[in-house]
Amino acid sequence: MNILITGGAGFIGSHFVKKLAKERPDWNLIVLDKLTYAGNKKNLEGVKHRFLEMDIADEEIHDVFSTFGINWVINFAAETHVDRSIRYPKAFLETDIMGIFNLVKASIERKVSKFVHISTDEVYGPILEGEASESYPLNPTSPYSASKAAAELLLRSYQKTYGLPLIIFRPCNCFGPGQYPEKLIPITITRILKGQRAIVHGNGHEWREWMYVDDMVDIMYRLILSVECVGLTNVLNIGSGFRLKNVSVIESIFQSLSVKPDIEYVNNRPGNDYRYAISSENLRSILWRYPEESFEKFREHLAETISWYKENQDWWKDIDISSNIYKSGEGYVR
């Protein structure tokens, strides 16, 4: 089997590559990554794979399919950070929509037998009450989530029109070692370790659903082997059911570090969705046993994550983490 993993040097992608290499050492893993600020080849050290530095929007990607005889595509490649999408929306359209168009076009031409796309629970927009099942309307509210929703619609049209063997995952928030310090947990950890104040948008009462990265890639791996690419309903939420307010997450980090809370409250970013909550009933029907988060497990996983950032400061110490937070008045760039 020749497996193309795009975005495989990023956070979740690299953890997935490690999982696949461990479970399927006989498979040929071709990892393709543009190596933007969030991609790092060091994330793949010690893992057997073939690495290609390339943008999924490059026309040369068609040669990759013919050269390596690609059987499956697993797409993690994306621009993903909401704050960055507010400043630089064009980059999100270029990668998350046009890049996907280029990738799926090559996949159709080379007749891959499985195309797995990693989307996000943010395509549903804010869920004020209850939970969003896979049939819930898409209601994106940021350039990031809009680009991911658009990519899903494009892919599903290719499934119906051209027979693309498609599976779409909509995971909840993910955290763990090696995540670039722009998302809530890693940027809070690294700011505290640098002696800076934690940043909270608005009052921090927005709810998010959390899952540890090793649990998430384990679920994705088992689903990819379990789910057949037939029909038009292969969209699956991947959630934990464990939800916390943003400010509670930050307070938990301070507690894990045994540091007195020191928080700077800034104006809320535009379109900051109040609550994400997805139903994972369909996931449970396929995988009757899978890792579920609880507050105790969250604290354990948080401690493991903090330990990694303490032990790997050379990995992040030179990053200007202050520039990764949207603050009121910065506005639209391009």
C-alpha positions as CSV (number, residue, x, y, z in Angstrom):
1,M,0.0,0.0,0.0
2,N,1.2,3.5,-0.9
3,I,-0.3,6.1,1.3
4,L,0.0,9.8,0.7
5,I,-0.4,11.9,3.9
6,T,-0.6,15.6,3.1
7,G,0.2,18.0,5.9
8,G,2.0,15.2,7.5
9,A,4.7,17.4,9.2
10,G,2.1,19.4,11.1
11,F,0.7,18.7,14.5
12,I,-2.1,16.1,14.1
13,G,-0.6,14.9,10.8
14,S,2.8,14.0,12.2
15,H,1.2,12.1,15.1
16,F,-0.9,10.2,12.6
17,V,2.1,9.3,10.5
18,K,3.8,7.9,13.7
19,K,0.7,5.9,14.4
20,L,0.5,4.5,10.9
21,A,4.3,3.7,10.8
22,K,4.0,1.8,14.0
23,E,0.8,-0.1,13.1
24,R,1.6,-0.8,9.4
25,P,5.3,-1.0,8.9
26,D,4.9,-2.7,5.6
27,W,3.0,0.3,4.1
28,N,4.9,2.9,2.1
29,L,4.2,6.3,3.7
30,I,4.7,9.3,1.4
31,V,4.5,12.5,3.5
32,L,3.9,15.7,1.6
33,D,4.1,19.1,3.4
34,K,4.6,22.7,2.4
35,L,6.6,23.3,5.6
36,T,4.9,26.6,6.5
37,Y,5.4,28.0,10.0
38,A,3.4,25.2,11.5
39,G,5.1,22.3,9.7
40,N,8.4,20.8,11.0
41,K,10.3,17.9,9.6
42,K,11.7,17.3,13.1
43,N,8.2,16.1,14.0
44,L,8.9,13.0,11.9
45,E,12.4,12.1,13.1
46,G,12.9,8.4,13.5
47,V,9.8,7.5,11.5
48,K,10.1,5.5,8.3
49,H,8.7,7.6,5.4
50,R,9.4,9.4,2.2
51,F,9.2,13.1,2.6
52,L,8.2,15.6,-0.2
53,E,8.3,19.4,0.4
54,M,5.4,20.6,-1.7
55,D,2.2,22.6,-1.7
56,I,-1.0,20.7,-2.4
57,A,-1.8,23.5,-4.8
58,D,1.3,22.8,-6.9
59,E,0.5,21.2,-10.3
60,E,3.5,18.9,-9.7
61,I,1.5,17.0,-7.2
62,H,0.0,15.0,-10.1
63,D,3.4,13.5,-10.8
64,V,3.5,12.3,-7.2
65,F,0.5,10.1,-7.8
66,S,2.0,8.5,-10.9
67,T,5.5,8.2,-9.5
68,F,4.5,6.4,-6.3
69,G,1.3,4.7,-7.4
70,I,-0.8,6.2,-4.6
71,N,-3.6,4.0,-3.3
72,W,-5.0,6.2,-0.5
73,V,-4.9,9.9,0.3
74,I,-5.2,11.2,3.9
75,N,-5.4,15.0,3.8
76,F,-4.3,17.0,6.9
77,A,-3.0,19.9,4.8
78,A,-4.7,23.1,5.7
79,E,-4.4,26.6,7.1
80,T,-6.2,26.2,10.4
81,H,-5.9,29.1,12.9
82,V,-8.9,31.4,13.2
83,D,-6.9,34.4,14.4
84,R,-4.6,34.1,11.4
85,S,-7.6,33.7,9.0
86,I,-9.0,37.1,10.2
87,R,-5.7,38.8,9.2
88,Y,-4.8,36.7,6.1
89,P,-8.0,35.2,4.6
90,K,-6.5,34.8,1.1
91,A,-4.0,32.1,2.3
92,F,-6.9,30.0,3.6
93,L,-8.8,30.2,0.3
94,E,-5.6,29.2,-1.6
95,T,-4.8,26.2,0.5
96,D,-8.1,25.0,1.9
97,I,-10.1,25.4,-1.3
98,M,-7.9,25.6,-4.4
99,G,-5.3,23.2,-2.8
100,I,-8.1,20.7,-2.2
101,F,-9.3,21.1,-5.8
102,N,-5.9,20.3,-7.1
103,L,-5.4,17.3,-4.7
104,V,-8.8,15.8,-5.5
105,K,-8.4,16.3,-9.2
106,A,-5.2,14.2,-9.1
107,S,-6.9,11.6,-6.9
108,I,-9.7,11.2,-9.4
109,E,-7.3,10.9,-12.4
110,R,-5.2,8.3,-10.6
111,K,-8.3,6.4,-9.3
112,V,-7.3,6.3,-5.6
113,S,-9.4,3.8,-3.6
114,K,-9.8,6.0,-0.5
115,F,-9.7,9.8,0.1
116,V,-9.8,10.9,3.7
117,H,-10.3,14.6,4.5
118,I,-9.7,16.1,7.9
119,S,-12.2,18.9,8.4
120,T,-13.3,20.5,11.7
121,D,-16.2,20.9,14.1
122,E,-16.1,24.6,13.4
123,V,-18.0,24.1,10.1
124,Y,-21.2,23.9,12.2
125,G,-20.7,27.4,13.7
126,P,-21.9,28.1,17.3
127,I,-24.1,25.4,18.8
128,L,-26.0,27.2,21.5
129,E,-28.0,24.2,22.7
130,G,-27.7,20.5,22.3
131,E,-25.2,18.8,19.9
132,A,-24.6,18.9,16.2
133,S,-25.0,15.6,14.4
134,E,-23.4,15.1,11.0
135,S,-26.7,16.2,9.3
136,Y,-26.6,19.6,11.1
137,P,-26.5,22.5,8.7
138,L,-23.1,24.0,8.0
139,N,-22.9,27.6,9.4
140,P,-19.2,28.7,9.4
141,T,-18.5,32.1,10.9
142,S,-14.8,32.8,10.2
143,P,-12.7,32.7,7.0
144,Y,-11.1,29.5,8.4
145,S,-14.3,27.6,9.0
146,A,-15.8,28.9,5.8
147,S,-12.8,27.6,3.8
148,K,-13.1,24.2,5.5
149,A,-16.9,24.1,4.8
150,A,-16.3,25.1,1.2
151,A,-13.7,22.3,0.8
152,E,-16.2,19.8,2.2
153,L,-18.9,20.8,-0.3
154,L,-16.4,20.6,-3.2
155,L,-15.3,17.1,-2.1
156,R,-18.9,15.9,-1.7
157,S,-19.7,17.1,-5.2
158,Y,-16.7,15.1,-6.5
159,Q,-18.0,12.1,-4.6
160,K,-21.4,12.4,-6.2
161,T,-20.3,13.5,-9.7
162,Y,-17.0,11.6,-10.2
163,G,-17.3,8.7,-7.6
164,L,-14.6,10.0,-5.3
165,P,-14.2,7.4,-2.5
166,L,-14.6,9.9,0.3
167,I,-14.5,10.0,4.1
168,I,-14.7,13.3,6.0
169,F,-13.8,13.6,9.7
170,R,-15.0,16.6,11.7
171,P,-12.9,16.5,14.9
172,C,-13.2,18.6,18.0
173,N,-10.3,20.7,19.5
174,C,-7.1,18.7,19.7
175,F,-4.1,19.2,22.0
176,G,-0.8,17.6,23.0
177,P,2.9,17.7,22.5
178,G,4.4,19.4,19.4
179,Q,1.5,21.7,18.7
180,Y,2.6,25.1,17.2
181,P,2.0,27.8,19.9
182,E,-0.9,29.7,18.4
183,K,-3.9,27.6,19.6
184,L,-5.2,28.1,23.1
185,I,-3.4,25.4,25.1
186,P,0.2,25.7,23.6
187,I,0.2,29.4,23.4
188,T,-0.9,29.7,27.0
189,I,1.7,27.2,28.1
190,T,4.6,28.9,26.3
191,R,3.6,32.4,27.4
192,I,3.6,31.3,31.0
193,L,6.9,29.5,30.6
194,K,8.3,32.7,29.1
195,G,7.1,34.7,32.1
196,Q,4.3,36.4,30.1
197,R,0.6,36.8,31.0
198,A,-2.0,34.4,29.6
199,I,-4.4,36.1,27.1
200,V,-8.1,35.7,27.2
201,H,-10.4,37.0,24.4
202,G,-13.5,38.6,25.9
203,N,-14.5,37.0,29.2
204,G,-13.3,33.5,28.2
205,H,-16.7,31.9,28.6
206,E,-16.7,30.3,25.2
207,W,-17.1,26.5,25.4
208,R,-14.8,24.1,23.4
209,E,-14.7,20.3,23.2
210,W,-11.3,18.7,23.8
211,M,-9.4,15.5,22.9
212,Y,-5.8,14.4,23.4
213,V,-3.9,14.0,20.1
214,D,-2.9,10.4,20.6
215,D,-6.5,9.4,21.3
216,M,-7.6,11.3,18.2
217,V,-5.1,9.7,15.8
218,D,-6.0,6.3,17.2
219,I,-9.6,6.9,16.4
220,M,-8.8,8.2,13.0
221,Y,-6.6,5.2,12.2
222,R,-9.3,2.7,13.3
223,L,-12.0,4.5,11.4
224,I,-10.0,4.7,8.2
225,L,-9.7,0.9,8.3
226,S,-13.3,0.4,9.3
227,V,-15.4,2.8,7.1
228,E,-16.2,1.8,3.6
229,C,-16.3,4.5,0.9
230,V,-19.8,4.0,-0.3
231,G,-22.8,6.3,-0.6
232,L,-22.9,9.9,0.3
233,T,-23.0,9.8,4.1
234,N,-19.4,9.2,5.1
235,V,-19.0,12.2,7.3
236,L,-18.1,11.5,10.9
237,N,-17.8,13.7,13.9
238,I,-14.9,12.8,16.2
239,G,-15.7,14.2,19.6
240,S,-15.0,13.4,23.3
241,G,-18.1,15.0,24.9
242,F,-15.7,16.7,27.3
243,R,-16.2,20.5,27.2
244,L,-14.7,23.4,29.1
245,K,-14.8,27.2,29.0
246,N,-11.7,28.7,27.6
247,V,-10.9,30.5,30.9
248,S,-11.2,27.2,32.7
249,V,-8.7,25.6,30.4
250,I,-6.3,28.4,31.1
251,E,-6.8,28.2,34.9
252,S,-6.1,24.4,34.6
253,I,-2.8,25.2,33.0
254,F,-1.8,27.6,35.8
255,Q,-2.8,24.9,38.3
256,S,-0.7,22.2,36.5
257,L,2.2,24.6,36.6
258,S,1.6,25.5,40.2
259,V,1.7,29.2,39.2
260,K,-0.6,31.9,40.4
261,P,-3.0,32.9,37.6
262,D,-2.0,36.0,35.7
263,I,-4.4,36.7,32.9
264,E,-4.8,39.7,30.5
265,Y,-8.3,40.1,29.1
266,V,-8.4,41.6,25.7
267,N,-11.3,42.6,23.4
268,N,-13.0,39.6,21.9
269,R,-12.0,38.7,18.4
270,P,-14.6,39.0,15.6
271,G,-17.0,36.1,15.3
272,N,-15.7,34.2,18.3
273,D,-18.2,31.3,18.4
274,Y,-19.8,30.9,21.9
275,R,-20.0,27.1,22.0
276,Y,-18.9,24.0,20.0
277,A,-20.6,20.7,20.8
278,I,-20.8,17.7,18.4
279,S,-22.6,14.5,18.7
280,S,-20.4,11.4,18.4
281,E,-23.2,8.8,18.3
282,N,-22.3,7.6,14.8
283,L,-18.7,7.3,15.9
284,R,-19.7,5.1,18.9
285,S,-21.8,2.9,16.6
286,I,-18.7,2.1,14.6
287,L,-16.1,1.9,17.4
288,W,-18.0,0.6,20.4
289,R,-14.9,1.2,22.5
290,Y,-12.8,4.4,22.1
291,P,-10.9,6.8,24.3
292,E,-13.2,9.3,26.0
293,E,-12.0,12.4,27.8
294,S,-12.8,13.3,31.4
295,F,-11.6,16.1,33.6
296,E,-9.2,13.7,35.3
297,K,-7.8,12.5,32.0
298,F,-7.7,16.0,30.7
299,R,-5.5,17.0,33.7
300,E,-3.2,14.0,33.0
301,H,-2.9,14.8,29.3
302,L,-2.4,18.5,30.1
303,A,0.5,17.6,32.5
304,E,2.1,15.4,29.7
305,T,1.7,18.3,27.3
306,I,3.3,20.8,29.6
307,S,6.2,18.5,30.3
308,W,6.9,18.3,26.6
309,Y,7.0,22.1,26.2
310,K,9.3,22.3,29.3
311,E,11.7,19.7,27.9
312,N,11.6,21.0,24.3
313,Q,12.1,24.8,24.7
314,D,14.6,24.9,21.8
315,W,11.6,23.9,19.6
316,W,9.6,27.0,20.4
317,K,11.7,29.5,22.3
318,D,12.5,31.7,19.3
319,I,8.9,31.9,18.1
320,D,7.3,35.3,18.5
321,I,4.2,34.0,20.3
322,S,2.8,37.5,20.9
323,S,2.1,37.8,17.1
324,N,-0.1,34.7,17.2
325,I,-2.9,36.4,19.1
326,Y,-5.5,38.6,17.4
327,K,-6.1,41.8,19.2
328,S,-8.7,44.4,18.5
329,G,-7.7,47.0,15.9
330,E,-5.3,44.8,13.9
331,G,-7.9,44.4,11.2
332,Y,-7.8,42.8,7.8
333,V,-4.4,42.5,6.0
334,R,-5.1,40.7,2.7
